Amino acid sequence: MSREQIVRDTAYAIWEAEGKPEGRDLAHWQQAEARVAASAAAKAKLIAKGKAPVSVAKASAKAAPPAKTAATKAAPVRKG
């Protein structure tokens, strides 16, 4: 899901939680952007400390295999 879609969904949730008021779309969008940015910063901080949530850790592991594993797979096997 794109960042924009996450902000859109968050803004919609804020709008619903406030009773669906009219004319507050910009305020809701700005609140949603702030929440999404804070969430991303918190996740980045956890990743840096090595305490990422399981879903984030799995996504990171799928994105880039460890260098040692990639090198081991690429290296020819010598016998003898």
Summary of the structure (lengths in Angstrom):
residues: 80
radius of gyration: 20.7
end to end distance: 51.1
largest distance: 77.7
contacts: 153
relative contact order: 0.08
helix: 72%
strand: 0%
